[in-house]
Every structure is written in C-alpha cells, then in structure tokens.
Amino acid sequence: AAMKAAADTHGLATSEPHITLLGDAGAGTEAEMTAKLAALAGIGAVPCIFAKSGAVTAGIGADGTVPWNQSAVAVPAPTPELSRAHRTARQAFRGESVEAVALEGWAPPIRQPHLSLAYGNPPELVATLDTPPDYVADTAAVFSCTPPDYVA
C-alpha cells in the first residue's frame, strides 16, 4: 500500500511488493523461467523482518547516482532463510556453483536484500516513507519491474 501511495502521489512506477532475490534473473521463455523457479519451491517460509527505524534508505552507486530501482528501499534482516532463498535463486537462475553462492552477491549498489518502496523517486521522498511491517514470504515469483520507458 505504501508503494502505491508514493507512486500515485509522485507519478512514479510501481510493482507488486517483493523482496528482490536477484536484480536480473536472465532471459528465457516462460517455460524455462518456470522450471528454474521450481527450484525455490522447497525453500519454505521466509521471515522478512525490518528494523523499526533506519530501514528505509536509497542505494547510491559508485558514481554517486541513485539507480531508479533502489531509490527507496527497506532492508530486511539477513535471516538464514532469506540468505538460503538468495543462494538457491542464484544457483537456479544463473547456474552459479556452490562455492560462488557461498559469498553474498545481492544486487548493487546496496548489495543487501531489499523491498522497494518506490522507483525513480526524488531523494527527499525516502525520509517520508515508513518501514514496512514484518511479514513471512511464502511465494517466489519472477517478474520484471523495469518501467516500459526505461533506457539503460
């Protein structure tokens, strides 16, 4: 609800609320992506626990810019369940080895698990957003959050 309200107020893009496991799941047909997604079916419930203050931030790139997709994020605690889901997604979608996924590899620039609260927002919006409530994720999905008019 917070993401939709911020998007409506500021004319921003929105998507379904989600914790980003991979910034890029790669390309593939719907059948290929569904088969890869099946690897996450046995992960089980993933608690998403947020600090009560200071959890909302923005990712800042090496060049000092804030990317549209990490412009207002809430960072959950890196629980063992969340880390396991991340490692499993990297193996399934990117074919990374067990050794490679032993190192954390969250999407830059924030390099932490995150729930996007807004996309492409002005920096001052971050201070107005509340930390989301804790919840338990029990579903994994693949979808694109890239706005249709986005140019890399």
C-alpha positions in Angstrom: 0.0 0.0 0.0 2.9 2.4 0.8 4.5 1.9 -2.6 1.2 2.5 -4.4 0.5 5.6 -2.4 4.0 7.0 -3.0 3.8 6.2 -6.7 0.4 7.8 -7.1 1.4 10.9 -5.2 4.6 11.4 -7.2 3.7 9.9 -10.6 6.2 7.0 -10.2 6.3 3.5 -11.5 5.0 0.7 -9.2 5.0 -3.1 -8.9 3.9 -5.8 -6.6 5.6 -5.6 -3.2 8.5 -8.1 -3.1 11.9 -8.8 -1.7 14.4 -8.8 -4.6 16.4 -12.0 -4.6 18.1 -11.3 -7.9 18.4 -8.0 -9.7 18.5 -9.8 -13.0 17.1 -13.3 -13.4 18.3 -13.6 -17.0 16.4 -14.3 -20.2 14.3 -17.3 -21.0 10.9 -18.5 -22.2 8.1 -18.7 -19.7 8.6 -22.4 -19.5 12.3 -22.1 -18.8 11.8 -19.5 -16.1 9.0 -21.6 -14.5 11.3 -24.6 -14.4 14.1 -22.5 -12.8 11.5 -21.1 -10.3 10.6 -24.6 -9.3 14.0 -24.9 -7.5 12.7 -22.4 -4.9 9.5 -24.4 -4.2 11.1 -26.3 -1.3 12.6 -23.3 0.4 9.7 -22.8 2.8 8.6 -19.7 4.7 11.0 -16.8 4.7 10.6 -14.3 7.5 11.1 -10.7 6.4 12.0 -8.7 9.5 12.6 -4.9 9.3 14.4 -2.7 11.8 11.8 -0.3 13.4 13.9 2.7 12.4 16.6 3.4 9.8 15.4 0.5 7.5 14.4 2.9 4.6 17.3 4.1 2.5 18.5 4.6 -1.1 21.2 2.7 -2.9 24.0 5.0 -4.1 26.2 3.8 -7.0 30.0 4.2 -7.2 29.4 7.3 -9.4 27.2 8.9 -6.7 23.9 8.4 -8.5 20.9 6.7 -7.2 19.5 4.0 -9.5 15.8 4.1 -10.3 15.3 0.6 -8.9 16.9 1.2 -5.5 15.8 4.8 -5.0 13.7 4.0 -1.8 14.2 0.6 -0.2 13.6 -1.1 3.1 16.3 -3.5 4.1 15.2 -6.6 6.0 17.4 -8.5 8.4 19.6 -11.1 6.5 17.9 -14.1 8.1 19.3 -17.6 7.3 16.0 -18.3 5.4 16.4 -15.2 3.2 20.1 -16.0 2.6 19.2 -19.6 1.6 16.5 -18.3 -0.8 19.0 -15.9 -2.4 21.7 -18.7 -2.8 19.1 -21.1 -4.3 17.9 -18.4 -6.8 21.5 -17.7 -7.9 22.1 -21.4 -8.5 18.8 -22.0 -10.3 18.7 -18.8 -12.5 22.4 -18.2 -13.0 23.9 -21.6 -12.7 26.4 -20.4 -10.0 28.4 -23.0 -8.2 28.0 -23.8 -4.5 31.4 -22.1 -3.9 30.3 -18.9 -5.7 27.0 -18.6 -3.8 28.8 -19.1 -0.5 29.7 -15.4 -0.9 26.8 -12.9 -0.7 26.0 -11.4 -4.0 23.0 -9.1 -3.6 22.2 -6.6 -6.4 24.3 -3.5 -6.4 24.7 -0.8 -5.4 23.0 -1.5 -2.0 24.2 -5.2 -2.0 21.6 -6.2 0.6 18.2 -7.8 0.4 15.6 -5.1 -0.1 12.0 -4.3 -0.6 11.4 -1.4 -3.0 9.0 1.2 -1.6 9.3 3.5 -4.7 11.0 3.5 -8.1 12.7 6.6 -9.6 11.6 8.8 -6.8 13.1 12.2 -5.8 15.6 11.7 -2.9 13.6 13.6 -0.4 10.8 11.0 -0.6 12.9 8.5 1.3 12.6 10.4 4.6 8.7 10.3 4.3 8.4 6.6 3.9 7.6 4.3 6.8 9.3 1.0 7.5 7.0 -1.8 6.3 5.6 -4.3 8.8 7.4 -7.6 9.3 5.8 -10.5 7.3 6.5 -14.1 6.2 7.0 -14.6 2.5 5.7 -18.0 1.2 5.8 -17.4 -2.5 8.5 -16.9 -5.1 7.9 -15.3 -8.4 9.7 -14.0 -11.5 8.6 -10.7 -12.9 10.0 -7.5 -14.4 9.8 -4.2 -12.6 11.5 -2.2 -15.3 9.3 0.7 -16.4 8.3 0.5 -20.1 10.0 3.8 -20.9 13.3 2.9 -19.1 16.5 3.3 -21.2 19.7 1.9 -19.7 
